[in-house]
Amino acid sequence: MNSDLTLTVPEELESALRLKTVQYFVTQRPWLDLYGKNVRPVTPFGSLSRRSCVDPSLLHRCLPDELLFEVFIRMTPYNLGRAQCVCRKWRYTIRNPVFWRTACLKAWQLSGVVENYKILQSKYEGSWRKMWLLRPRVRTDGLYVSRNTYIRAGVAEWKITNPVHIVCYFRYMRFFPSGRFLYKNCSQKIKDVVKCMNFRASKADSVFGGHYTLSDDRIEAAVLYPGMRPTVLRIRLRLRGTITGANNRMDLLSLVTSGVNDNEASGHEEDILGVVEGWQDDETHNPDVPAVSHRRGLTPFVFVPFEEVETSVFNLPVEKMDYYVPG
């Protein structure tokens, strides 16, 4: 028997409820309007067959070529490499040598404009992009980090008779296109060190500045430790990369500390590299500070961009990463 409490749903209300239920399954996707647009192939920059044509793509109609060029000119070369993977038009637009010429002249500004043009024509067939990918260079958009560990014997306490400790410390280097660099040796994590790796750092931060030169893939660097017995740290490095154009590794070839006299320390503090250039590994100019060629703590440097400092594996404690293989 049918109950008298049975309600009859009007047809208008039933259709509205059905439509509301369908909205849970069919979502609004306005970006789907960008698909299905047949974009005509864009010829590379400088091609003789380049013709002006109307691009039917909705994205390119909203973003004219002039504005797109202004966006690309303000991007770093590494972001340009990511942007050229977006579409065919962006790929051919980024091949414009203007973007890569500016990056190359800034990266190798110590060589001079004339020398860079000679190298461009003799080794890289006039291609600035090829020069950027194949020519070794130091990266200035982050820090080079060398993580070193060693075992130290502890003090016997209570029932622990032969304790040992894993000591972890880091070498940090930040390079600048002008030929200067910053050096710091400490046990702090990279997320804490990056805040003080600048020329405004105080003496309490123990950040020391020096000069470097780049010849092919070899780096000669020197930094002066001031004090009662001034000491110069001479560093020889070799650049390499895990992929073409990365330059994200530096092998530490030699690490030598030597003494300098007071005249050399005070008169050539701004260019200590020019003072020690040509010195032998066992040469020192201060009898109180002997020359020492270090054989430990020569782990290769790994490059960490500024945007990856907070999430880098170098922030992990020793108990979670007792040894790191730079690769």
Summary of the structure (lengths in Angstrom):
residues: 327
radius of gyration: 29.8
end to end distance: 80.6
largest distance: 113.8
contacts: 813
relative contact order: 0.09
helix: 32%
strand: 24%
